[in-house]
């Protein structure tokens, strides 16, 4: 039975398949548990090296209009086990759980390098001049320590509360004049 050779006949017209066993020397691997000391309360399981950035749109929002806070965690690590950054300094804001998307680095087919994008919707309950801060904790195995990153608050002008009530307008009544 003739079989097409992957290399276009480079190795002859007929080929033979046979099982081959290959062995290697065992390798030792030390697996350490994550330390309890210094573990932040908001640690969500991320291990690696990461950076954190935040942007907000629009930069001006009327009462009742949402502000989108986009937070990007970029770097190298276990993106699958990562939990979303926690929003702090949320007083005066109504916040909603974020949507998320992972974008792998084009040069990394296994998804160990890239960025995870989170989008939080925010509504101002009272007038605001800046967004909440995103805080993200991870374990950096290179230095064997926990690291906590905080985004800078993003400047926005967001009017709080409900839309202002309409001001009553005096209506002139026209009553028939008595003659």
C-alpha positions, 0 to 999 in steps of 0.5 A, a space after each residue: 500500500 503506497 502512502 503519500 509522504 509529507 515531505 513530497 517523496 524526499 524519503 523515498 516512495 515507500 515509508 514504514 511506520 513503527 513505534 519508538 520509545 523515547 526516555 529522558 532523565 527525570 527532572 526535579 521540580 519544587 512546588 511551593 505553596 503560596 505564603 499566607 504572610 503578606 497575603 492581601 484580603 482581595 488576592 484573587 489567585 493571580 500569579 505572574 507579573 502584571 501592570 494595571 491601567 484605567 481609563 474612563 468615558 465619557 469625561 462628562 456625564 449628566 445625571 443618570 448617565 453612566 460612566 464606563 471605567 475600563 481597567 486593563 491588567 496586562 502582563 504574563 501569568 495565569 489569566 484564567 485564575 484571575 479575579 477582577 480588580 476591586 473598586 475602592 473609593 466608591 462612595 457616591 457611586 453606584 457600581 456594577 460588576 464588570 464585563 471582561 475579555 482576555 486578549 492573548 499576545 499574538 506571539 503567545 499561542 498558550 495564552 500566558 501573555 496578554 491582557 485582561 480587559 474589564 469594563 465597569 459601569 458607574 452611576 454617580 449618586 452625587 456630583 463626582 470629579 473622579 472615578 473610583 480606584 481599581 485595586 489588583 493584587 497578585 503573587 509575583 513568583 520572581 520576588 516571591 511576594 504579593 504585589 498590590 497595584 492601584 490605578 489613579 482615579 480618572 478625572 470626570 465630571 459626573 452629575 449625581 442623583 436623579 434628573 432635576 425636577 422641572 421648575 413649575 411655571 406660573 400659568 396666567 389664567 385668563 378669566 372673562 372680565 366682568 363688565 
